[in-house]
Amino acid sequence: MNGRLLILIAAAGVVGTIGVLIKYFGRVELIAGYDPDRVTDEDGLANFVGTNLLYVSGLVFVVAIGDATGLFGNRATDAVWLAATVAYLSLLVRMVYGTRRYEADE
């Protein structure tokens, strides 16, 4: 195993653990910017954010394993990492804007 693979698997594990804590244990206080006075549906917020974090974790894990095993081939590796980065950013934007539906209007 190379160092990059270990780091990526550890990162996937950390993100996945946070996703599980939020989604299945309702630990919404782990969400950055969480304001209990503004949130109207904590269960919905926990489910939404936790699920998206699990998506990110799974994507990191799959890309790490695929990269380490040569599944994508040497020539495709850069394209896969670019696609994965776009996917990560898309999920991030989805989470940021999606959480607004669980907040009260000011």
N, C-alpha and C positions, 0 to 999 in steps of 0.2 A: 504494500500500500504506500502510495506517495503522500506527502504532506498536504497537498491541495485536497486530495480526497478526504482525508481525515478532518480537515477544517470544514469542508462543505457538509460532511455528514454530521459533524458537531453542530454546525449552524442550523441544519435542517432539524436536528433534535431539539435545539433550544426553541426555535420558532414553533415547532410542532407541540412542544410541551406548553408553551404559552397559549397556543390555540386550543389545546385540550382544557387547560385551566379556565379559559374564558368561556368556551362553548359548553363544556359538560359540568363545570363547577361554578359557573356564574361569576367568575372573578373579573367583573367589568372594570374594577379599579386599575387593572393592568393596562387598560386602553389609554394611550396617550391623549390628553385633553379631556378625559372623562369628567363630566360635571354632573353629579347626581341631582342637582336642582333643575337641570334642563332636560334630562332624559325622561321620556314618557313610557318607554317600554324596554326595561332592562333585559328581559328574557330574549326579546327580538334582537336587541343590540348584541347580546352575548352570542347568540346563534349566528348572526350575520358576520361579525368580526372573527369569531372563532373558526367558522367554516373557511373564510378567506385565508386566514393564517395557515390552516391545514393545507389548503391548495398551494400556498407558497412553499410550505415545508416539503410537500410531495414533489413539487416541481424541482426544487433544489436537489432533493435526493435523487430523482430520476436523472437529471442532467449530470450530477456528480458521478453516478454509477456508469452512465453511458459514456462519459468522457474518460473515466479511468479504464474501462474495459475496451475502449476503441469501438464501441457500438456504432458511433456516428461516422467513423472513419476520420483519418487525419485531416482531410481536406474540408470536411463538413463541420469540424469542431468550432471554428470561428462563427459560422452561420448559426449553429445551434446555440452558442453562448449569446449571440446577438438576439436571436428569437426569444431565448429565456429571459434576457434582460428586459425586452419589450413586454413580455408577459408579466414579469415582476412589477414593472412600473404600471402596467394596466390594472393589475390587481390592487396596487396601492391607491391609484386614483379611484377605483371602484369603491374601496373601503372608505376613503376620505369623504367622497360625495354620498355614498350610500348610508353612512351613519347619520346623516342629517335628517333622514325620515324618522329617526327615533328620538329626535329632540323637539321640544316645544318651541313654537315661534315666539320671537321676542316682541 
